[in-house]
Amino acid sequence: MADDYRQRTATSYDNVAAEYADRFQHEMNYKPFDRKMLELLVERVGAMGTICDMGCGPGQIAAYLHHLGATACGIDLSEQMVTEAGKRYPDIDFQQGDMLDLHKVADNTFAGIAAFYSMIHVQKPDLPQALSELFRILMPDGRLMLTYHVGEEVRHLDSFFDKDVNLDFIFFETDDMLPLLQQAGFTMEEVIERGPYPEESQTRRAYLVARKPAQ
């Protein structure tokens, strides 16, 4: 079932990749809090190494990290999203991959991971596996920045940008997410929530910064 869910999620984003990229390419322009949080991630990571935009979509988060002077890359479930990201930001490396099974990524590869709203397409029973994979590929003393919509609902879309999709947007309560991160091995550094900007879906959002302990 998990494989079927992941495949329909990838296919849905393949179908709308160009339209999605056009819509969200410049979203950092109206998200000052997100910019500040990414600046914090770059500051915490320092010169340790590369920051991966996990679930990168068309690459706007990786591009902002690059703008801040970080070495950035991106991984996304959708092959077409990876193509769109590569066209828009040719100086950044983007690859297709599934955060539930990042077998192409070695242990301790990334100094930082920015997972901006990518967990919202991970079913709740698969969260421990996804977080364990992120922990595995993060360097000791590396940072994970995780964002998601706060709540308990699941919003389903059959149409997105006037195209057929089959997408679930899964919300999480922070009280549920924190113990899962700790069970994966992370220590928490920041737990922040904010309300929505006018240009966004009107949902509450969480921003968590977690650290992989130094060995």
N, C-alpha and C positions, 0 to 999 in steps of 0.2 A: 504493500500500500504506500509506503514512504517513497519508493521509487516512482510509482505512478504519480503521486502528488508533486514530486520534484520535476518530473518530466512535463506535466501540464503547466507548472509555473514557468519553466524555461520556455516552452512553446508559446505561452501567452505573451511573455516579454519579447520574444522574437517577433511576434506579430505587430507589436506597437513600438519597436525600438526607435525608429526614426522620429516618430511623433513625440514619444517620451523625451528623447534627447533634445528636441527643439523646445519643448515646454520647460524642462528643468535645467537646461545648460547654464543659465545665469541665476539660479536660485540663491546662491550665496550673496548676491547683491542686496536681497531684502531679508537676510537672516543674520543680523549682527551677533546674536548670542551664539549661533553655530560657528561663526568666524572666530569668536573669542575662545570657544572650546577647542577648536582645531589649533589655534595658536598655543593654547595650554598643552595640547598633546605634543606639538613640535618642541615646546620648551622642555617638557618632561623627558622626551626621548633624546634630545640633544644630538650629539654626533655619533650615537650608537650604531645607526644603520638605517635601513629602509623602513618606511611606513607603508603598509598595505591597506588600500581602500577595499575592504571585503564586502562583496555585493555591490560592486562599483557602479553598476548601471552604465550610463554614458560618460562617467568619469569626472563629474564636476567636483567631487570631494578630493580625488587625487590631484586634480588640476589646482585646487586651492592650496593643498599641501605643497605642491611644486612651487606655486607662487610664493609661499612662505619660506622657500629655500630648502625644504626637505627633499630627500630622495624618495620618490613615491612610485607605487605601482598599483595595479588593480586586478581583482579577480571577480568574475561574475558567472552566475549559472547560465545566463543566456548568451549564446554565441553571437547573436546579432547585436546585443548590447556591447559586447566586446569590440565588434567591428565598428560600431558608432563611436565608441570611446577612442579607438585608435585613429579614426579619421579626424576627430576634433582635436586630439592631443597627441600628435605623433612622437613627441619627445618622451612620452611616458609608456612603460611596458604594461600591456593589458593581456590577461590570459583567461581562458574559460576554465572554471572549476566549481566544485560543489563543496561548501563548507562542512558538509557532513562527512566528506571523504576527500581530504586534500592530499592524496597519496603522492602527487607530483611535487609536493613541497616538503623539504627536509625539516627535521626537528630544529628548533632554535634559529629559524631563518630571519624573522622580522623583528626589528626593534620596536615597532609599534603597529597596531592594527586599529583602523577606524571602521567600525561596523555600523554605518549610519542607516538605520531603518531596514537592514537586511534580515535581522532576526524575525521581522514581522511575517516572513514567508517560511519560517521554520515551525513545524507543528510542535506543540508542547511536549509530547513524549520524546521528541528528537533533540530537545534543547541540551540535555547533558552531553550527548554525542557532539553537537556543534561546539559547545564551549570547551570540551576536552580537546577537540581538534585545534581550536584557536590557541589554547594554552600550549599545546605541543609545538606549534610552529613559531611561537613567540620566544624570543631570547630571554634568558634570565635577566631580571630587572627591566624587561620590556613592559610597555603599557598597552592595554586594550581600552578603547573608548567605544562604548556601546550605547546606541540610542534606539528608542522604540516609542510607540504610542501606549499611553497608560490606560489600563482598564481590563475588562474581562471579556469583551465582545470579540466576535470574528465578523468582519465585513466582507461580503462576497461580491465580486464584480463579474458580470457576464459580458459587459461591454466597456471598453476603455478607448478613448479617442475614436469613437464610432467604429471600433473593430471588435470582433468576437474574442473574448478571453475567458479564462476559468481561473480566477485568482481569489485567494483568501488573504485578507489582511488581519493578522492575529495580534491582538493587544495583550499586554502583560502588566501585572501588578508588580511594583518594585519589591514589595515584601516577598513575592515568590521568586523573583529573579536573583536577589542577593544571595540566598543560600545555595542556589545552583552554581553561581560563580565561585563561591567559597568551596563548594564540594569539588569543583574542577581544579582547585589549587590556587585561585587568585586571592589576593588581599585587596580590600577596597580602599580607594583614596578619595573619591568624590562621588556623591550621590545628589543630583540636582534635578528638579522638575520645573517646567515652565508651561505657561499657557500658549495658545497658538497666535501666530501673526495673522493679520487679515488675509494675506495671500495664500495661507495654508488651509488644509483641512482643519476643521475646528475641533481639534483633539488636544488633550494634555500630553506632553512629551517628557521623557526621562533621558538623562545623560549620565552615564556611569563611567568612571575611570577606575580601572582595576590594574593591579601590578602582578607580574609573575615574579615570585621571590627570587632573589639572587641565590645561586648555588654556593 
